[in-house]
Amino acid sequence: MKRIGILLIALSLVACQDPRRADSRSARTNAVAPTMQGVFDNHEQVWSAREAAPTGATPPHVVVSIDATSQADWTLWHIHLDSTPPIEATWAMHSTALADGTAVIVPHHAVVATPAAAPAFDAKQWTALDACALRSVAHASAGFQASADTAACIAIAPGIGADAALLPLEIEREGEWLHVRLYADQARGANAREDARLVQWFGGWAAINGGGPKADSDSRDWHMNRGLRIGSEGGRFALAWRDGTASGYSLMLERLTYRDRNVPVLKLSVVEDANGHTLAYSWANPEATRIGINIGWVQVGLDRDAGGASPDAKSIGTP
């Protein structure tokens, strides 16, 4: 992260730049780039790197949230990079098609302090970064691929400011994966990129006994957590007591692939917040529509992309 910090300092030097406003662009609306929407997280990439080399360098944890707007050829990309402090940037991405069928995705930088959110998107609040336009790769076989002219983009980066660190230079959409090479990744080598997977959401309920791990088996002091919602790529949900205070325990849901058997799993864990230790876990196949766990004093039921019905407290602990 130190190298990224150094890069950000360099990027903060403001240079002269006069990019065109978004509303002055010619109208080219036949976008051929695939629809990209949702939250993409490289949690497993970071986890795998740590498992392989616990004391070595790991890729940064990056979350890319892509929101559709009221205009079909525009999306908003919110990019978050875990660091101290965290780094965030938002880009308006305009997808068009050239006469030869090449897809072009032009990133835009906000020209107002607080641009409108996706439902009220206004292209006039953004300015085009044409030098950083991503053009599709004709020979892409696995999925959609597009890349920018790195040298041209570097030339205007100082005028963008610190946000340029999170500017996409290459993107690839392959099934549930979004592979992204950011401007800041240049400091990590020629092949560095983030391998982010589409987050699948689970909802449901969780119950924690007031006695904690040492709760008596006859205790009915159940504290219900209804309306639980958690993402599949390292998502966490803090369990609370009935008065809303933190219990000190959390749920974690993650897609992982264990190297020894190359087996992909969906893993639900109960974690102790104070030290990050996993107290118990359950596994399911990654395509599972339901997953749960019962360790006596904590019981959980989750459904994929659903609210999940919450049982009555009196039914907890019964077959």
TORNUZA-792460 format. One record per residue (C-alpha): residue number from 1; y, z, x negated. Coordinates in Angstrom, 1 decimal, m for minus. Layout:
N
<site NUM, <Y, Z, X>>
...
***
This chain:
319
<site 1, <0.0, 0.0, 0.0>>
<site 2, <2.3, 0.4, m3.0>>
<site 3, <2.2, m3.3, m3.6>>
<site 4, <3.2, m4.0, 0.0>>
<site 5, <6.0, m1.5, m0.4>>
<site 6, <7.3, m3.3, m3.4>>
<site 7, <7.1, m6.6, m1.6>>
<site 8, <9.0, m5.2, 1.3>>
<site 9, <11.9, m4.1, m1.0>>
<site 10, <12.1, m7.6, m2.3>>
<site 11, <12.1, m9.1, 1.2>>
<site 12, <14.9, m6.9, 2.3>>
<site 13, <17.3, m8.8, 0.1>>
<site 14, <19.2, m11.0, 2.5>>
<site 15, <19.7, m14.7, 1.7>>
<site 16, <21.6, m17.4, 3.4>>
<site 17, <19.8, m19.0, 6.2>>
<site 18, <20.8, m21.0, 9.2>>
<site 19, <17.7, m21.6, 11.4>>
<site 20, <18.0, m23.4, 14.7>>
<site 21, <18.0, m21.4, 17.9>>
<site 22, <14.9, m21.6, 20.0>>
<site 23, <16.7, m23.3, 22.9>>
<site 24, <17.8, m26.2, 20.7>>
<site 25, <14.3, m27.4, 19.9>>
<site 26, <13.0, m30.6, 21.4>>
<site 27, <10.9, m30.2, 24.5>>
<site 28, <7.2, m30.6, 23.4>>
<site 29, <5.0, m28.8, 25.9>>
<site 30, <1.5, m30.2, 25.4>>
<site 31, <0.2, m27.4, 23.3>>
<site 32, <m3.4, m27.9, 22.1>>
<site 33, <m3.8, m24.5, 20.3>>
<site 34, <m6.3, m22.3, 22.1>>
<site 35, <m5.1, m19.6, 24.4>>
<site 36, <m4.8, m16.4, 22.3>>
<site 37, <m4.3, m13.2, 24.2>>
<site 38, <m5.4, m9.6, 23.9>>
<site 39, <m5.5, m7.0, 21.2>>
<site 40, <m7.3, m7.8, 17.9>>
<site 41, <m8.2, m5.0, 15.4>>
<site 42, <m9.8, m5.2, 11.9>>
<site 43, <m11.3, m1.7, 12.2>>
<site 44, <m14.8, m2.8, 11.1>>
<site 45, <m13.4, m4.7, 8.1>>
<site 46, <m11.7, m1.6, 6.8>>
<site 47, <m14.8, 0.6, 7.6>>
<site 48, <m17.1, m1.9, 5.8>>
<site 49, <m14.9, m1.9, 2.7>>
<site 50, <m14.9, 1.8, 2.5>>
<site 51, <m18.7, 2.0, 2.9>>
<site 52, <m19.2, m0.5, 0.2>>
<site 53, <m16.8, 1.1, m2.3>>
<site 54, <m15.6, 4.5, m1.2>>
<site 55, <m13.2, 4.9, m4.1>>
<site 56, <m12.1, 1.3, m4.2>>
<site 57, <m9.2, m0.5, m2.6>>
<site 58, <m9.6, m1.4, 1.1>>
<site 59, <m7.8, m3.9, 3.2>>
<site 60, <m4.9, m2.6, 5.3>>
<site 61, <m5.7, m1.6, 8.9>>
<site 62, <m3.9, m4.2, 11.1>>
<site 63, <m3.7, m4.5, 14.9>>
<site 64, <m2.4, m7.8, 16.4>>
<site 65, <m1.5, m7.6, 20.1>>
<site 66, <m0.8, m11.0, 21.7>>
<site 67, <0.9, m11.1, 25.1>>
<site 68, <1.2, m14.2, 27.3>>
<site 69, <4.7, m14.9, 28.7>>
<site 70, <6.0, m16.6, 31.8>>
<site 71, <6.0, m19.8, 29.8>>
<site 72, <2.6, m21.2, 29.0>>
<site 73, <3.6, m22.5, 25.5>>
<site 74, <5.0, m19.2, 24.3>>
<site 75, <3.3, m15.9, 23.3>>
<site 76, <4.5, m12.7, 21.8>>
<site 77, <2.7, m11.4, 18.7>>
<site 78, <3.1, m7.7, 18.0>>
<site 79, <1.7, m6.9, 14.5>>
<site 80, <1.2, m3.3, 13.4>>
<site 81, <0.1, m2.3, 9.8>>
<site 82, <m1.0, 1.2, 9.1>>
<site 83, <1.0, 2.6, 6.2>>
<site 84, <3.3, 5.5, 5.5>>
<site 85, <5.5, 4.9, 7.4>>
<site 86, <3.8, 2.3, 9.6>>
<site 87, <5.2, m1.3, 9.5>>
<site 88, <5.6, m3.3, 12.7>>
<site 89, <7.0, m6.7, 13.6>>
<site 90, <7.1, m8.9, 16.7>>
<site 91, <7.1, m12.7, 16.7>>
<site 92, <7.6, m15.2, 19.5>>
<site 93, <5.1, m18.0, 18.9>>
<site 94, <5.8, m21.5, 20.3>>
<site 95, <2.8, m23.8, 20.6>>
<site 96, <3.3, m27.6, 20.7>>
<site 97, <1.4, m30.8, 20.0>>
<site 98, <2.5, m33.7, 17.8>>
<site 99, <1.8, m37.3, 18.7>>
<site 100, <m1.2, m37.4, 16.4>>
<site 101, <m2.7, m34.4, 18.2>>
<site 102, <m1.9, m31.9, 15.5>>
<site 103, <m1.2, m28.4, 17.0>>
<site 104, <1.9, m26.7, 15.7>>
<site 105, <2.7, m23.0, 16.2>>
<site 106, <6.2, m22.1, 15.2>>
<site 107, <7.1, m18.4, 14.7>>
<site 108, <10.4, m17.2, 16.0>>
<site 109, <12.4, m14.2, 14.9>>
<site 110, <14.5, m12.2, 17.4>>
<site 111, <18.3, m12.6, 17.3>>
<site 112, <18.9, m9.6, 19.5>>
<site 113, <18.1, m6.0, 18.9>>
<site 114, <15.8, m5.6, 21.8>>
<site 115, <14.4, m8.8, 23.1>>
<site 116, <12.9, m9.0, 26.6>>
<site 117, <9.2, m8.1, 27.1>>
<site 118, <6.7, m10.8, 27.8>>
<site 119, <7.1, m10.9, 31.7>>
<site 120, <10.9, m11.5, 31.3>>
<site 121, <10.6, m13.6, 28.1>>
<site 122, <13.8, m15.5, 27.2>>
<site 123, <13.5, m18.1, 24.4>>
<site 124, <17.3, m17.9, 23.8>>
<site 125, <16.7, m14.5, 22.2>>
<site 126, <14.7, m16.0, 19.4>>
<site 127, <15.4, m18.3, 16.5>>
<site 128, <12.9, m20.8, 15.0>>
<site 129, <11.4, m20.3, 11.6>>
<site 130, <10.4, m24.0, 11.1>>
<site 131, <9.6, m23.6, 7.4>>
<site 132, <6.8, m21.2, 8.4>>
<site 133, <5.3, m23.4, 11.1>>
<site 134, <1.5, m23.2, 11.3>>
<site 135, <m0.2, m26.6, 11.6>>
<site 136, <m3.8, m27.1, 12.8>>
<site 137, <m6.5, m28.1, 10.3>>
<site 138, <m8.1, m31.3, 11.4>>
<site 139, <m11.5, m30.6, 9.8>>
<site 140, <m11.9, m27.1, 11.3>>
<site 141, <m15.5, m26.7, 12.5>>
<site 142, <m15.9, m23.0, 13.4>>
<site 143, <m12.9, m22.9, 15.6>>
<site 144, <m9.1, m23.3, 15.6>>
<site 145, <m7.4, m23.1, 12.2>>
<site 146, <m3.8, m23.4, 11.3>>
<site 147, <m1.8, m22.7, 8.2>>
<site 148, <1.8, m22.8, 7.0>>
<site 149, <3.4, m24.3, 3.9>>
<site 150, <3.5, m21.1, 1.9>>
<site 151, <6.0, m22.4, m0.6>>
<site 152, <8.4, m23.5, 2.1>>
<site 153, <8.0, m20.2, 4.0>>
<site 154, <8.6, m18.2, 0.8>>
<site 155, <11.9, m20.0, 0.4>>
<site 156, <13.3, m18.6, 3.7>>
<site 157, <11.5, m15.2, 3.6>>
<site 158, <14.5, m13.2, 2.1>>
<site 159, <16.7, m14.2, 5.0>>
<site 160, <14.1, m12.9, 7.5>>
<site 161, <14.2, m9.4, 6.0>>
<site 162, <11.4, m6.8, 5.8>>
<site 163, <9.7, m8.2, 8.9>>
<site 164, <8.6, m11.2, 6.8>>
<site 165, <5.8, m9.0, 5.3>>
<site 166, <3.9, m9.4, 8.6>>
<site 167, <4.6, m13.0, 9.1>>
<site 168, <1.3, m15.0, 9.7>>
<site 169, <0.7, m17.7, 7.0>>
<site 170, <m2.8, m18.6, 8.2>>
<site 171, <m4.6, m18.0, 11.4>>
<site 172, <m8.1, m18.8, 12.6>>
<site 173, <m9.6, m18.2, 16.0>>
<site 174, <m13.4, m18.1, 16.0>>
<site 175, <m15.1, m16.7, 19.1>>
<site 176, <m14.0, m13.1, 19.4>>
<site 177, <m12.5, m13.1, 16.0>>
<site 178, <m8.9, m13.6, 14.9>>
<site 179, <m8.6, m14.1, 11.1>>
<site 180, <m5.0, m13.7, 9.9>>
<site 181, <m3.5, m14.0, 6.5>>
<site 182, <m0.1, m12.3, 6.4>>
<site 183, <2.8, m12.9, 4.0>>
<site 184, <2.1, m9.4, 2.5>>
<site 185, <m1.5, m10.4, 1.8>>
<site 186, <m0.4, m12.6, m1.1>>
<site 187, <m0.1, m9.4, m3.2>>
<site 188, <m3.9, m8.8, m2.7>>
<site 189, <m5.1, m12.2, m3.9>>
<site 190, <m5.5, m15.8, m2.8>>
<site 191, <m8.3, m15.1, m0.3>>
<site 192, <m7.0, m11.8, 1.2>>
<site 193, <m6.8, m11.8, 5.0>>
<site 194, <m7.5, m9.5, 8.0>>
<site 195, <m10.6, m10.1, 10.0>>
<site 196, <m9.7, m8.7, 13.4>>
<site 197, <m11.9, m8.7, 16.5>>
<site 198, <m10.9, m8.8, 20.1>>
<site 199, <m10.8, m5.3, 21.6>>
<site 200, <m13.0, m4.7, 24.6>>
<site 201, <m11.9, m1.9, 26.9>>
<site 202, <m14.0, 0.8, 28.4>>
<site 203, <m13.0, 3.3, 31.1>>
<site 204, <m14.6, 6.3, 32.7>>
<site 205, <m14.8, 10.1, 32.5>>
<site 206, <m15.5, 12.9, 30.0>>
<site 207, <m16.1, 16.6, 30.5>>
<site 208, <m15.9, 19.3, 27.9>>
<site 209, <m17.1, 22.9, 28.5>>
<site 210, <m14.6, 25.7, 27.9>>
<site 211, <m17.0, 27.4, 25.6>>
<site 212, <m17.0, 24.6, 23.1>>
<site 213, <m20.0, 23.9, 20.9>>
<site 214, <m21.2, 27.5, 21.5>>
<site 215, <m21.0, 27.2, 25.3>>
<site 216, <m23.7, 29.0, 27.3>>
<site 217, <m26.1, 26.7, 29.0>>
<site 218, <m25.3, 28.3, 32.4>>
<site 219, <m21.5, 27.9, 32.0>>
<site 220, <m19.7, 26.0, 34.7>>
<site 221, <m16.3, 26.1, 33.0>>
<site 222, <m16.0, 22.3, 32.8>>
<site 223, <m12.7, 20.6, 32.0>>
<site 224, <m12.6, 17.1, 33.4>>
<site 225, <m10.9, 14.1, 31.7>>
<site 226, <m10.6, 11.5, 34.3>>
<site 227, <m9.1, 8.0, 34.0>>
<site 228, <m10.3, 7.8, 30.4>>
<site 229, <m9.6, 4.4, 28.6>>
<site 230, <m10.7, 3.6, 25.1>>
<site 231, <m10.9, 0.4, 23.0>>
<site 232, <m14.1, m0.8, 21.2>>
<site 233, <m12.5, m1.3, 17.8>>
<site 234, <m12.1, 2.3, 16.5>>
<site 235, <m10.4, 3.5, 19.7>>
<site 236, <m9.9, 7.2, 20.1>>
<site 237, <m9.4, 9.4, 23.1>>
<site 238, <m8.3, 13.1, 22.7>>
<site 239, <m10.2, 15.4, 25.0>>
<site 240, <m8.0, 17.9, 26.8>>
<site 241, <m8.4, 21.2, 28.6>>
<site 242, <m7.6, 21.3, 32.3>>
<site 243, <m4.0, 22.5, 31.5>>
<site 244, <m3.4, 19.4, 29.4>>
<site 245, <m3.6, 21.1, 26.0>>
<site 246, <m5.6, 19.6, 23.2>>
<site 247, <m9.2, 20.7, 23.0>>
<site 248, <m9.5, 19.9, 19.3>>
<site 249, <m12.1, 17.2, 19.9>>
<site 250, <m11.9, 13.5, 20.5>>
<site 251, <m14.1, 10.5, 21.4>>
<site 252, <m14.3, 7.5, 19.1>>
<site 253, <m15.7, 4.1, 20.1>>
<site 254, <m16.3, 1.4, 17.5>>
<site 255, <m18.2, m1.8, 16.7>>
<site 256, <m20.0, m1.5, 13.4>>
<site 257, <m22.6, m3.3, 11.4>>
<site 258, <m24.8, m1.3, 9.1>>
<site 259, <m25.5, m3.0, 5.8>>
<site 260, <m29.1, m1.6, 5.3>>
<site 261, <m30.5, m3.4, 8.3>>
<site 262, <m27.6, m5.7, 9.3>>
<site 263, <m27.7, m4.3, 12.8>>
<site 264, <m24.5, m4.5, 14.9>>
<site 265, <m23.9, m1.6, 17.2>>
<site 266, <m21.5, m0.1, 19.6>>
<site 267, <m21.1, 3.5, 18.6>>
<site 268, <m19.7, 6.4, 20.7>>
<site 269, <m18.9, 9.6, 18.7>>
<site 270, <m17.7, 13.1, 19.4>>
<site 271, <m15.3, 14.0, 16.6>>
<site 272, <m13.8, 17.3, 15.5>>
<site 273, <m10.0, 16.7, 15.1>>
<site 274, <m9.4, 19.3, 12.4>>
<site 275, <m11.6, 17.7, 9.8>>
<site 276, <m12.6, 14.3, 11.2>>
<site 277, <m16.3, 15.2, 11.2>>
<site 278, <m18.6, 13.4, 13.6>>
<site 279, <m20.5, 16.1, 15.6>>
<site 280, <m22.7, 13.7, 17.5>>
<site 281, <m23.0, 10.0, 18.4>>
<site 282, <m24.9, 7.5, 20.5>>
<site 283, <m25.5, 3.8, 20.0>>
<site 284, <m25.8, 0.8, 22.2>>
<site 285, <m25.9, m3.0, 21.6>>
<site 286, <m22.5, m4.5, 21.3>>
<site 287, <m22.8, m6.4, 24.6>>
<site 288, <m23.6, m3.2, 26.5>>
<site 289, <m21.6, m2.7, 29.8>>
<site 290, <m22.2, 1.0, 29.8>>
<site 291, <m22.4, 3.8, 27.2>>
<site 292, <m22.4, 7.5, 27.3>>
<site 293, <m23.4, 10.7, 25.6>>
<site 294, <m24.6, 14.2, 26.6>>
<site 295, <m24.7, 17.0, 24.0>>
<site 296, <m24.6, 19.8, 26.5>>
<site 297, <m21.0, 21.0, 26.1>>
<site 298, <m19.6, 17.4, 26.0>>
<site 299, <m20.7, 14.7, 28.5>>
<site 300, <m19.2, 11.2, 28.7>>
<site 301, <m19.8, 8.1, 30.9>>
<site 302, <m18.0, 4.8, 30.1>>
<site 303, <m18.1, 1.4, 31.7>>
<site 304, <m16.8, m1.8, 30.1>>
<site 305, <m13.5, m2.9, 31.5>>
<site 306, <m13.7, m0.5, 34.5>>
<site 307, <m12.2, 2.8, 35.6>>
<site 308, <m15.5, 4.5, 35.9>>
<site 309, <m16.4, 7.0, 38.5>>
<site 310, <m15.8, 10.7, 37.7>>
<site 311, <m18.5, 13.0, 38.9>>
<site 312, <m17.7, 16.4, 40.4>>
<site 313, <m17.6, 19.2, 38.0>>
<site 314, <m20.5, 20.9, 39.7>>
<site 315, <m22.7, 18.0, 39.0>>
<site 316, <m22.2, 18.1, 35.2>>
<site 317, <m25.3, 19.3, 33.4>>
<site 318, <m27.7, 18.5, 36.2>>
<site 319, <m30.4, 15.7, 35.9>>
***
